[in-house]
Amino acid sequence: MKRSFLFILISVFAYQMCLAQNNDDAGVRIMFHGIVMDANTLGAISNSQILINHNFTSVSSSDGTFAFFL
């Protein structure tokens, strides 16, 4: 009797812990990607910083591409 009660109690706690693990950010994040180019020559600009709302966000690669999640 004691063992079955303990088993049920542990099972209930384990079940509650599994239900408590949720991801509140699911579906909220957006991937933003692009290429940094010079307006006059249309050449890619490497190693440039991408800033959004005055926060450092990303650095472009050697071919001018970048990608990050918002």
C-alpha positions as CSV (number, residue, x, y, z in Angstrom):
1,M,0.0,0.0,0.0
2,K,2.8,2.4,1.0
3,R,4.7,1.7,-2.2
4,S,1.7,2.2,-4.5
5,F,0.9,5.5,-2.8
6,L,4.5,6.6,-3.2
7,F,4.5,5.6,-6.8
8,I,1.3,7.5,-7.5
9,L,2.6,10.6,-5.7
10,I,5.9,10.6,-7.6
11,S,4.0,10.0,-10.9
12,V,1.8,13.0,-10.2
13,F,4.8,15.3,-9.5
14,A,6.6,14.1,-12.6
15,Y,3.5,14.7,-14.7
16,Q,3.2,18.2,-13.2
17,M,6.8,19.0,-14.0
18,C,6.3,17.9,-17.6
19,L,3.3,20.1,-18.0
20,A,5.2,23.1,-16.5
21,Q,7.8,23.0,-19.2
22,N,6.2,25.3,-21.8
23,N,7.8,27.7,-24.3
24,D,6.2,31.1,-24.0
25,D,8.2,32.4,-27.0
26,A,7.0,29.8,-29.4
27,G,6.2,31.4,-32.7
28,V,7.2,34.9,-31.6
29,R,10.7,35.0,-32.9
30,I,11.3,36.1,-36.5
31,M,14.4,35.5,-38.5
32,F,15.7,38.6,-40.2
33,H,18.4,38.2,-42.9
34,G,19.8,40.2,-45.8
35,I,22.9,41.7,-47.5
36,V,24.7,44.9,-46.6
37,M,25.5,46.7,-49.9
38,D,27.1,50.0,-50.9
39,A,24.4,52.3,-52.5
40,N,26.7,53.6,-55.2
41,T,28.6,50.5,-56.3
42,L,26.1,47.8,-55.1
43,G,29.1,45.9,-53.8
44,A,28.8,43.9,-50.6
45,I,30.1,45.5,-47.4
46,S,31.8,43.0,-45.1
47,N,32.1,43.1,-41.3
48,S,29.6,45.9,-40.9
49,Q,27.5,46.2,-37.7
50,I,23.7,45.9,-37.9
51,L,21.9,48.0,-35.3
52,I,18.2,47.9,-34.5
53,N,16.8,50.3,-31.9
54,H,20.4,51.4,-30.8
55,N,21.2,47.8,-29.8
56,F,24.1,45.8,-31.2
57,T,22.5,43.0,-33.1
58,S,24.8,41.4,-35.7
59,V,27.8,41.7,-37.9
60,S,27.8,40.9,-41.6
61,S,30.1,38.2,-43.0
62,S,32.8,38.5,-45.6
63,D,30.2,38.4,-48.4
64,G,28.0,41.0,-46.7
65,T,25.3,38.7,-45.5
66,F,23.8,38.6,-42.1
67,A,21.0,36.8,-40.2
68,F,19.5,37.1,-36.7
69,F,16.3,36.5,-34.8
70,L,14.1,39.4,-33.6
